[in-house]
């Protein structure tokens, strides 16, 4: 098994190290970091915004670039957390606590360096884990029939909402809204165009890119502009030296390793838990510390642990996507969409039918992580300049980029209108406590779920007990049910509330 | 059960869910339902639509009698109208109006910029020249997408 892994990784590195792929990996990391550093744009919006750029590329460079954009964006998020106390995304909320304090004490440089090194370590471990566990998991997935796939998706969706913040009913509702939106268009079995009302563009279905751009891109801009000017003057911490002291490194090793472990576990679970991973790591480090009172006042453990944890989780969340074809969160849902546009059906067959793509992507993740360390630390001065761009200059440009991106999908203005519509919808939904992330997940899974449900019922001759008599499927549904039950427990409710506050 | 004592967020979300669910379940009647063995195109959306309506009804009922709920944030009309208006305008200009991408981009940035709280002519004018140029560079020359750049091209 291990020699096989070695061969596979070799194949991966030959693919990833080709000039073209290296270039796109670099481009992805760079663009991801640039947009991640810019205030007011989260990682989902970043990816949605940059997706159209990759459409015209061949599949391998396109996916390598997208993966680069993803972890570039999360890196950029932690940079802003440390330098200006603005978490670029919810998973770097924790980094703000001690990272910004270190910055105030003139130690922003070491904080950034430790964050980068921790993330790099986590990225290495994550990459190795994908290489080790990818193939056996894919083997398992080959055993899956339609019933198992359906149950797997139910589990994935349930896990995504249970462990997220906010009202459970509303989140499940948004998933269903997404599932329904996803099946608009021509039904593959009967050829009937559903809910398209004679609009020819709709009979091809609603493009998920327009939905993501509208809900995340426009939605974020409108609500950012709604929060009026007062908070917008930013004070950037000075970076004097990047080198952490030997002591810093010594104290950071333990948290990094523990954070990586925690992150890996949370990453594999369905539901995209980078936030939970970084929170748990912070709590754990605080508990283990000899002097917990240092936390919140610039403890380096509070940067090293959570940063490693969220990067490890980001990395390993690719495992369910690449092996089972199930996205665990909004970002992975966009990856599914990107793969589909490239003509690749995500799932276990990717590994056997397109080994160069699979292993190339994994190898490029490692290379991308290395690039980010090289890119982020010396270029920190440049990122600081980006941070200072005022939002009033930024947002019309983002707007334009989204509109052109939406237009370029089919060279049709219809997608631009769609993005506007979903921007409107997303804005009001968010106001009423209905989040966009579960909807995007449902949107991508809608057609897949329907297809597998139909197939499973056809095979079982209409007997719904098939979902419970097949052991794997039954197990998945039981876990999903148990997760739903957990929400009712009072202790668990408290945890959800804490997370909800952190999300705001 | 006074109508004013309700959780507005839950109430509105519930009404939205009832509406969307009803829409999908209702229009689903136009398509063949099929049987559980051979599901027709209406089966899945109808079932989901009904579930969504039930969730909406629960939300609406639960919202009554809640007195201490926080109100949904106010609608920020200016950014909402400017941003989405700019987007629709871009679509009209680049599509039916055949104004080309350059003009559509400039108009969009200008209209969108009015959605901000702090509009400055000089900055926005520079942005209106730089950004469309960058985008033409990336999408037209870099990615080779077949855009119409100008009304006359």
Interface residues (C-beta under 8 A of the other chain):
Chain A: X52 X53 X56 X167 X169 X170 X172 X173 X176 X177 X179 X180 X183 X187 X189 X190 X192 X194 X195 X218 X221 X222 X223 X225 X226 X228 X229 X390 X391 X392 X393 X395 X396 X397 X399 X400 X401 X402 X403 X404 X407 X408 X411 X412 X413 X414 X416 X417 X419 X420 X423 X424 X427 X428 X429 X431 X432 X433 X434 X449 X450 X453 X454 X457 X458 X461 X462 X464
Chain B: X9 X10 X12 X13 X16 X17 X20 X21 X24 X27 X31 X32 X35 X36 X37 X38 X39 X40 X41 X42 X43 X44 X45 X48 X49 X51 X52 X55 X56 X58 X59 X72 X73 X75 X76 X78 X79 X80 X83 X84 X86 X87 X88 X90 X91 X92 X94 X95 X96 X101 X105 X108 X109 X110 X112 X113 X115 X116 X117 X118 X119 X120 X123 X124 X127 X128 X131 X132 X135 X138 X139 X143 X144 X145 X146 X147
